């Protein structure tokens, strides 16, 4: 009998152990991923003086050793993050920080929390953003926490490689980093503004921490089940100051609404406040209209809803910064589809494509190419936008950011009439439709974006959130797993 089959009950116990320790929903990563992590750590334990041991022996050892559990956690967490990820959040932070300081009648510093802080790119970006905005270091206290000791060690070394810098423009790197033989070292003046410590959101001591003006807890909620999310959000609520701001990941905004949080109405910052007194209470469910992450980010009407969270190291999901997305500045990144793509969790066939364009005529595409028994459907080869076309998309994005949604939609439709179809154009149309509460139309636009670019992570994220809010948790999970794969395999 297969050894993995024989050990299936033990693997389930390890999954339950990780859930208790860090809130991880094994299904969000995939049970095979959990099994591989367990096998990897068990193999290392066998070599370390337990050559004749079994998986059951390793399980018993884990129950008696916090160090063994921590080593397993270190194997599971995925430090996937970079500087200025979702850059609009940091622009919003700088503006809100100035407003907060202006309102203060005391000299108390602003308190900012980054949890999980992963390998440090997020809290250091917070520091750079605020210092560059003219706020003195003495007016700041930035705490960065993570469950992963390995990630914290990287953060404290303040030395980073190419993968921590994404996009095309790095003025912050020129200003705050020194080139080394194998990367870039952050200036000590930035390092000194951040205090790192180990913490587990599921066991957060809010009374000892006090409250924070701003809390960053991004791209983690999606990895936990409802119970764990509720526990984590309760902890976050306890450390969020009155009128404080909570920043989450773009795919998590719908979850926040469910728990009674209210959008800060800052486009593409994914920022939330507590609901006003008399409105939805934290942890209470209500029947707010369905809205995806995009709608929450773009809408100017008060919205509320919130979901739970937990802390495991880094930011397991890697949603790219929509402003710095490469296809706008270059050729669309189109991958061929073979029934099931290498990076796709769900089959994409002619029937799916037909349904994707129910809201309008699909862009012209090439004829299917036959390869063995299956039909490979290739999205149209989209040329890189000209300067004028790119300017049109950028202008539409700026209109959306300014809350001029109707004008933004008009600008994009004009763009599509004059230029080749582009995934980012349909993605932004989906955002705008979401903001207007047009769920079906938004769904169609997101699917068009995915037809043109199956790896369009933002479209995957928003479509997943829409499905989650509609009750299709399994469909949402598949899309989130697919989005995770588009960012590459987890790094150790």
Long-range contacts (C-beta under 8 A, 24 or more apart in sequence): 4-35, 7-55, 10-55, 10-56, 10-59, 11-35, 11-38, 13-59, 14-38, 14-59, 14-62, 14-72, 17-62, 17-69, 17-72, 18-72, 18-73, 18-76, 19-225, 19-228, 21-69, 21-73, 21-200, 21-202, 22-73, 22-76, 22-147, 22-200, 22-202, 22-310, 22-311, 22-312, 23-201, 23-202, 23-223, 23-224, 23-225, 23-228, 23-229, 23-231, 23-232, 23-309, 23-310, 23-311, 23-312, 24-76, 24-223, 24-224, 24-228, 24-310, 24-312, 25-223, 25-224, 25-225, 25-228, 27-477, 28-222, 28-223, 28-224, 28-477, 28-480, 28-481, 29-76, 29-223, 29-316, 30-481, 33-76, 33-490, 34-76, 37-72, 37-75, 37-76, 38-72, 40-75, 41-68, 41-71, 41-72, 41-75, 44-71, 70-149, 73-147, 73-148, 73-312, 73-313, 74-148, 74-149, 74-150, 74-313, 75-492, 76-312, 77-147, 77-148, 77-151, 77-312, 77-313, 77-314, 77-316, 78-313, 78-314, 78-315, 78-316, 78-490, 78-491, 79-118, 79-119, 79-148, 79-150, 79-151, 79-154, 79-313, 79-314, 79-315, 79-491, 80-118, 80-314, 80-315, 80-316, 80-317, 80-318, 80-487, 80-490, 80-491, 81-118, 81-119, 81-121, 81-122, 81-164, 81-314, 81-315, 81-318, 82-121, 82-163, 82-164, 82-165, 82-166, 83-121, 83-124, 83-125, 83-128, 83-160, 83-164, 83-165, 83-166, 83-172, 83-173, 84-125, 84-167, 84-172, 84-321, 84-324, 85-121, 85-122, 85-125, 85-166, 85-218, 85-315, 85-319, 85-320, 85-321, 86-218, 86-249, 86-250, 86-268, 86-269, 86-270, 86-319, 86-321, 86-322, 87-321, 87-323, 87-324, 88-266, 88-267, 88-268, 88-269, 88-322, 88-323, 88-401, 89-216, 89-218, 89-247, 89-269, 89-270, 89-271, 90-125, 90-126, 90-129, 91-129, 91-269, 92-247, 92-264, 92-266, 92-269, 92-271, 93-126, 93-129, 93-130, 93-214, 93-245, 93-247, 94-129, 94-130, 94-132, 94-133, 94-135, 96-214, 96-245, 97-130, 97-133, 97-135, 97-213, 97-214, 98-133, 98-134, 98-135, 100-213, 101-135, 101-139, 109-138, 109-139, 109-140, 109-141, 110-135, 110-139, 110-140, 110-141, 110-213, 110-214, 111-141, 111-143, 111-210, 111-211, 111-212, 111-213, 111-214, 111-241, 112-140, 112-141, 112-142, 112-143, 112-212, 112-213, 112-214, 112-215, 112-216, 113-142, 113-143, 113-144, 113-145, 113-209, 113-212, 113-214, 113-215, 113-216, 113-217, 113-239, 114-142, 114-143, 114-144, 114-145, 114-216, 115-144, 115-145, 115-146, 115-199, 115-201, 115-204, 115-215, 115-216, 115-217, 115-311, 116-145, 116-146, 116-147, 116-148, 116-151, 116-201, 116-217, 116-220, 116-311, 116-312, 116-313, 116-314, 116-315, 117-144, 117-145, 117-146, 117-151, 117-152, 117-155, 117-196, 118-146, 118-148, 118-151, 118-155, 118-313, 118-314, 118-315, 119-151, 119-154, 119-155, 119-160, 119-164, 119-314, 120-144, 120-151, 120-154, 120-155, 120-156, 120-158, 120-194, 120-196, 121-160, 121-164, 122-216, 122-218, 122-315, 123-155, 123-194, 123-196, 123-216, 124-155, 124-158, 124-186, 124-190, 124-191, 124-194, 125-172, 126-194, 126-216, 127-190, 127-193, 127-194, 128-172, 128-175, 128-176, 128-190, 131-189, 131-190, 131-193, 132-172, 132-175, 137-189, 137-192, 137-193, 140-193, 141-195, 142-193, 142-194, 142-195, 143-194, 143-195, 143-197, 143-209, 143-212, 144-194, 144-195, 144-196, 144-197, 145-196, 145-197, 145-198, 145-199, 145-311, 146-196, 146-198, 146-199, 146-311, 146-313, 146-314, 147-198, 147-199, 147-200, 147-201, 147-311, 147-312, 147-313, 148-312, 148-313, 148-314, 149-198, 150-313, 151-313, 151-314, 152-196, 152-197, 152-198, 155-194, 155-196, 156-196, 158-185, 158-186, 158-190, 158-191, 159-183, 159-184, 159-185, 159-186, 160-184, 160-185, 160-186, 166-320, 166-321, 166-324, 167-321, 167-324, 167-326, 168-324, 168-326, 168-329, 169-324, 199-311, 200-311, 201-232, 201-235, 201-236, 201-309, 201-310, 201-311, 202-228, 202-231, 202-232, 202-235, 202-310, 202-311, 204-235, 204-238, 204-239, 204-311, 206-235, 206-238, 206-239, 209-239, 210-239, 211-239, 211-240, 211-241, 211-242, 211-244, 212-239, 212-240, 212-241, 212-244, 213-241, 213-244, 213-245, 214-244, 214-245, 214-246, 214-247, 215-239, 215-240, 215-244, 215-245, 215-246, 215-247, 216-247, 217-246, 217-247, 217-248, 217-309, 217-311, 218-247, 218-248, 218-249, 218-252, 218-270, 218-315, 219-248, 219-249, 219-251, 219-252, 219-315, 219-316, 219-317, 219-318, 219-319, 220-249, 220-252, 220-309, 220-310, 220-311, 220-312, 220-315, 220-316, 220-317, 221-248, 221-249, 221-252, 221-255, 221-256, 221-307, 221-308, 221-309, 221-310, 222-249, 222-251, 222-252, 222-255, 222-317, 222-480, 223-310, 223-312, 223-316, 223-317, 224-308, 224-309, 224-310, 226-307, 226-308, 227-308, 228-308, 228-309, 228-310, 229-255, 229-307, 229-308, 229-309, 229-310, 230-259, 230-283, 230-307, 230-308, 231-308, 231-310, 232-308, 232-309, 232-310, 232-311, 233-259, 233-282, 233-283, 233-306, 233-307, 233-308, 233-309, 234-282, 234-283, 234-308, 235-309, 236-309, 237-274, 237-282, 240-274, 242-274, 243-273, 244-273, 244-274, 245-271, 245-272, 245-273, 246-271, 246-272, 246-273, 247-271, 247-272, 248-272, 249-315, 249-317, 249-319, 249-461, 250-293, 250-294, 250-297, 250-319, 250-322, 250-458, 250-461, 250-462, 251-293, 251-317, 251-319, 251-461, 251-462, 251-464, 251-465, 251-480, 251-483, 252-293, 252-307, 252-309, 252-465, 253-292, 253-293, 253-296, 253-297, 253-465, 254-291, 254-292, 254-293, 254-296, 254-305, 254-307, 254-465, 254-466, 254-468, 254-469, 255-305, 255-306, 255-307, 255-308, 255-465, 255-468, 256-296, 256-305, 256-306, 256-307, 257-288, 257-291, 257-296, 257-303, 257-304, 257-305, 257-306, 257-307, 258-285, 258-305, 258-306, 258-307, 258-469, 259-283, 259-284, 259-305, 259-306, 259-307, 259-308, 260-284, 260-286, 260-304, 260-305, 260-306, 261-304, 261-305, 261-306, 262-302, 262-303, 262-304, 263-296, 263-297, 263-299, 263-302, 263-303, 263-304, 265-299, 265-300, 265-302, 266-297, 267-297, 267-298, 267-400, 267-401, 267-402, 267-403, 268-297, 268-298, 268-322, 268-323, 268-401, 269-297, 270-296, 270-297, 272-306, 275-304, 279-304, 280-304, 280-305, 282-306, 289-437, 290-437, 290-439, 290-466, 290-469, 290-470, 291-434, 291-437, 291-439, 291-469, 292-434, 292-439, 292-442, 292-462, 292-463, 292-465, 292-466, 292-469, 293-461, 293-462, 293-465, 294-430, 294-431, 294-434, 294-435, 294-442, 294-462, 295-431, 295-434, 295-435, 295-436, 295-437, 295-442, 297-431, 298-400, 298-403, 298-405, 298-431, 298-432, 298-434, 298-435, 299-435, 300-403, 316-484, 316-490, 317-461, 317-480, 317-483, 317-484, 317-487, 318-457, 318-484, 318-487, 318-488, 319-457, 319-458, 319-461, 319-483, 320-457, 320-458, 320-487, 322-458, 323-397, 325-424, 325-458, 327-422, 327-423, 327-424, 327-453, 327-456, 328-385, 328-390, 328-393, 328-394, 328-424, 329-390, 330-384, 331-382, 331-383, 331-384, 332-382, 332-384, 332-422, 332-423, 332-452, 332-453, 333-453, 333-455, 334-378, 334-379, 334-380, 334-381, 334-382, 334-452, 334-453, 334-454, 335-454, 335-455, 336-376, 336-378, 337-376, 337-377, 337-378, 337-379, 337-454, 338-371, 338-374, 338-376, 339-374, 339-375, 339-376, 341-454, 343-454, 343-455, 343-482, 343-485, 343-486, 344-454, 344-482, 344-485, 345-478, 345-479, 345-481, 345-482, 345-485, 346-478, 346-479, 346-482, 348-377, 348-451, 348-454, 349-375, 349-377, 350-375, 350-377, 353-377, 353-451, 355-447, 356-444, 356-447, 356-448, 356-450, 356-451, 357-444, 357-447, 357-448, 357-451, 358-444, 359-440, 359-441, 359-444, 359-445, 360-444, 360-448, 362-448, 362-451, 363-420, 363-421, 363-448, 363-451, 363-452, 365-451, 379-451, 379-452, 379-453, 379-454, 380-420, 380-421, 380-452, 382-420, 382-421, 382-422, 382-423, 382-452, 383-420, 385-419, 385-422, 386-419, 389-415, 389-418, 389-419, 389-422, 392-418, 392-419, 393-422, 393-424, 393-425, 393-428, 396-425, 396-428, 397-428, 400-428, 400-431, 400-432, 405-432, 405-435, 405-436, 408-432, 421-448, 421-452, 422-452, 423-448, 423-449, 423-450, 423-452, 423-453, 423-456, 423-459, 424-449, 424-456, 426-452, 426-459, 427-456, 427-458, 427-459, 427-462, 430-459, 430-462, 431-462, 434-462, 434-466, 439-466, 439-470, 442-466, 454-486, 455-486, 457-483, 457-486, 457-487, 460-486
